[in-house]
Amino acid sequence: MELFYLIATAWLGLAVISAIIAHHLRISIALVEICMGVIVANVVSHFFGPNVFGSDLEWLKFLAATGAMLLTFLAGAELDPKVIRSKWKEVVVVGVVGFLAPFLGCTAFARFILHWGTQASWLAGIALSTTSMAVVYAVMLEMGFNKTEFGKGILGACFINDLGTVLALGLIFAPFTYKTIIFVVGSIIILGLFPVMTSFLTRVYGNRTAAIRAKWVIFVLFGLGALALWSGSEAVLPAYIAGMLLAEFASKEHHWVRRLRTLTVGFLTPFYFIRAGSLVSIAALISAPFVFLMLFIGKVISKIFGLYPIIGIFRKEKREKWYYTLLMSTGLTFGTISALYGYSHGIVTLQQYSFLVATVIASAVIPTLIANIFFLPRHLLEQKNKVGKMMAEGIDEE
């Protein structure tokens, strides 16, 4: 047991150092945690062995997966139904193009430039078609865009993008069995009752018992996650939908959401982001940098050329268009999940899997760094702060 505490101490120590570095560099904590995972894991593996860092420990995988699931739930809960309804064209169009452009582009890169097999190429296209909901939401949260219509539009487009990835993985590779039917029907029933039961528990027991709402939500998320994994799907998909269904409830329960966010970001997500970084082998990248470079260029270029003109239809300011496009070019959760699915089912080799994971993680770091350093639309935050100040003073803006 003392070994568990020692490893947890080391990982959370890295999270604290990451927070300090992120503060001074003025970049996302999530990105620093990913980079910290890459560097420290490779150094530790080189000098002390591949298993010392602890990335493959089952309890640590569980904490990381829980962090991704709750962060995805919170991202869904941050969506304002009114904003999404008013921006549905933008969300759907940007999300669909954000999936199709890299899916087709990266498949072509892998097949005709890298000469991968047909199945492996399709898997590469799926793994690199994603947008990282976890990274984008973490950035939105840290920068303050999660409360703006701009940020909520990006989050909505991310959901449509990742939904396309999940559907493509299921339609092309995952077998359709009776488990899939049970998962879909069970999820519809559970999610249909979820908002009603949450409101009931809040009305009867809220503020009278010890955090019953948090316990209830986590209970439902774990149940849906277990059902999803049993059916061959992924736990974060029902978590995001559950968050969307509670978006209106969450908008009225600010303190509850803030406490759940503190638990998630303060304790759980460091395990997820650091572990994601620890999966990258620097030695593998050095041995064949051309493959990594081609995959990374294929993902980013196809995203940019596909999305920038489309986003320009809905956002006219240059920094907003570039920031939107670059954040939609990120990838992490569903990308690593798709790559791991491909490797575990023999669709890609271990080396191909390593390149895909490295590309996915690089896409989580590099586009976001460029977006935050060069294209951050600060004027939107200034408008948000101005409106918030006027509302606090009881002044109606005309």
ChimeraX attribute file (.defattr): number of C-alpha atoms within 10 A of each C-alpha:
attribute: neighborCount
match mode: 1-to-1
recipient: residues
	/A:1	5
	/A:2	7
	/A:3	8
	/A:4	13
	/A:5	10
	/A:6	10
	/A:7	16
	/A:8	15
	/A:9	12
	/A:10	13
	/A:11	21
	/A:12	17
	/A:13	13
	/A:14	20
	/A:15	26
	/A:16	16
	/A:17	16
	/A:18	23
	/A:19	19
	/A:20	14
	/A:21	16
	/A:22	17
	/A:23	12
	/A:24	8
	/A:25	12
	/A:26	15
	/A:27	21
	/A:28	25
	/A:29	26
	/A:30	28
	/A:31	25
	/A:32	24
	/A:33	29
	/A:34	27
	/A:35	22
	/A:36	22
	/A:37	29
	/A:38	23
	/A:39	16
	/A:40	16
	/A:41	26
	/A:42	22
	/A:43	15
	/A:44	14
	/A:45	15
	/A:46	11
	/A:47	9
	/A:48	11
	/A:49	12
	/A:50	15
	/A:51	12
	/A:52	14
	/A:53	21
	/A:54	18
	/A:55	23
	/A:56	14
	/A:57	12
	/A:58	10
	/A:59	12
	/A:60	19
	/A:61	16
	/A:62	14
	/A:63	17
	/A:64	22
	/A:65	20
	/A:66	23
	/A:67	25
	/A:68	27
	/A:69	29
	/A:70	27
	/A:71	27
	/A:72	30
	/A:73	27
	/A:74	26
	/A:75	28
	/A:76	26
	/A:77	24
	/A:78	25
	/A:79	28
	/A:80	23
	/A:81	18
	/A:82	11
	/A:83	15
	/A:84	19
	/A:85	10
	/A:86	13
	/A:87	18
	/A:88	16
	/A:89	13
	/A:90	20
	/A:91	24
	/A:92	19
	/A:93	16
	/A:94	28
	/A:95	26
	/A:96	21
	/A:97	21
	/A:98	30
	/A:99	31
	/A:100	21
	/A:101	22
	/A:102	30
	/A:103	28
	/A:104	20
	/A:105	21
	/A:106	32
	/A:107	28
	/A:108	20
	/A:109	21
	/A:110	23
	/A:111	18
	/A:112	13
	/A:113	13
	/A:114	14
	/A:115	12
	/A:116	18
	/A:117	14
	/A:118	15
	/A:119	17
	/A:120	23
	/A:121	24
	/A:122	23
	/A:123	30
	/A:124	33
	/A:125	33
	/A:126	29
	/A:127	35
	/A:128	36
	/A:129	36
	/A:130	37
	/A:131	34
	/A:132	28
	/A:133	31
	/A:134	30
	/A:135	26
	/A:136	27
	/A:137	26
	/A:138	22
	/A:139	22
	/A:140	22
	/A:141	17
	/A:142	15
	/A:143	18
	/A:144	15
	/A:145	20
	/A:146	23
	/A:147	16
	/A:148	17
	/A:149	19
	/A:150	18
	/A:151	23
	/A:152	25
	/A:153	23
	/A:154	26
	/A:155	29
	/A:156	26
	/A:157	30
	/A:158	30
	/A:159	25
	/A:160	22
	/A:161	27
	/A:162	26
	/A:163	18
	/A:164	22
	/A:165	26
	/A:166	22
	/A:167	14
	/A:168	19
	/A:169	21
	/A:170	15
	/A:171	11
	/A:172	12
	/A:173	16
	/A:174	17
	/A:175	13
	/A:176	12
	/A:177	10
	/A:178	9
	/A:179	16
	/A:180	19
	/A:181	12
	/A:182	15
	/A:183	20
	/A:184	14
	/A:185	12
	/A:186	15
	/A:187	20
	/A:188	13
	/A:189	11
	/A:190	15
	/A:191	21
	/A:192	13
	/A:193	11
	/A:194	18
	/A:195	18
	/A:196	12
	/A:197	14
	/A:198	17
	/A:199	15
	/A:200	12
	/A:201	13
	/A:202	17
	/A:203	11
	/A:204	10
	/A:205	14
	/A:206	15
	/A:207	12
	/A:208	10
	/A:209	10
	/A:210	10
	/A:211	14
	/A:212	16
	/A:213	20
	/A:214	13
	/A:215	11
	/A:216	14
	/A:217	20
	/A:218	18
	/A:219	12
	/A:220	17
	/A:221	23
	/A:222	16
	/A:223	14
	/A:224	24
	/A:225	23
	/A:226	15
	/A:227	22
	/A:228	23
	/A:229	13
	/A:230	15
	/A:231	20
	/A:232	17
	/A:233	22
	/A:234	20
	/A:235	23
	/A:236	26
	/A:237	20
	/A:238	24
	/A:239	29
	/A:240	23
	/A:241	19
	/A:242	26
	/A:243	26
	/A:244	24
	/A:245	20
	/A:246	26
	/A:247	22
	/A:248	17
	/A:249	17
	/A:250	21
	/A:251	16
	/A:252	10
	/A:253	12
	/A:254	10
	/A:255	11
	/A:256	16
	/A:257	19
	/A:258	13
	/A:259	12
	/A:260	19
	/A:261	17
	/A:262	12
	/A:263	14
	/A:264	19
	/A:265	18
	/A:266	14
	/A:267	16
	/A:268	24
	/A:269	26
	/A:270	28
	/A:271	28
	/A:272	28
	/A:273	29
	/A:274	29
	/A:275	25
	/A:276	24
	/A:277	27
	/A:278	25
	/A:279	20
	/A:280	26
	/A:281	19
	/A:282	17
	/A:283	11
	/A:284	15
	/A:285	18
	/A:286	10
	/A:287	9
	/A:288	12
	/A:289	13
	/A:290	12
	/A:291	18
	/A:292	22
	/A:293	14
	/A:294	16
	/A:295	26
	/A:296	22
	/A:297	16
	/A:298	23
	/A:299	31
	/A:300	25
	/A:301	17
	/A:302	22
	/A:303	29
	/A:304	20
	/A:305	13
	/A:306	20
	/A:307	27
	/A:308	19
	/A:309	13
	/A:310	18
	/A:311	21
	/A:312	16
	/A:313	11
	/A:314	14
	/A:315	17
	/A:316	10
	/A:317	10
	/A:318	12
	/A:319	17
	/A:320	21
	/A:321	21
	/A:322	23
	/A:323	23
	/A:324	26
	/A:325	28
	/A:326	26
	/A:327	30
	/A:328	32
	/A:329	31
	/A:330	30
	/A:331	30
	/A:332	29
	/A:333	26
	/A:334	26
	/A:335	29
	/A:336	24
	/A:337	16
	/A:338	26
	/A:339	26
	/A:340	20
	/A:341	20
	/A:342	23
	/A:343	19
	/A:344	13
	/A:345	11
	/A:346	12
	/A:347	22
	/A:348	23
	/A:349	14
	/A:350	15
	/A:351	13
	/A:352	20
	/A:353	24
	/A:354	23
	/A:355	25
	/A:356	28
	/A:357	27
	/A:358	26
	/A:359	29
	/A:360	32
	/A:361	28
	/A:362	22
	/A:363	27
	/A:364	27
	/A:365	22
	/A:366	16
	/A:367	20
	/A:368	27
	/A:369	18
	/A:370	16
	/A:371	20
	/A:372	19
	/A:373	13
	/A:374	12
	/A:375	18
	/A:376	18
	/A:377	20
	/A:378	14
	/A:379	11
	/A:380	17
	/A:381	16
	/A:382	11
	/A:383	12
	/A:384	16
	/A:385	13
	/A:386	13
	/A:387	15
	/A:388	13
	/A:389	12
	/A:390	12
	/A:391	12
	/A:392	10
	/A:393	9
	/A:394	9
	/A:395	11
	/A:396	9
	/A:397	8
	/A:398	3
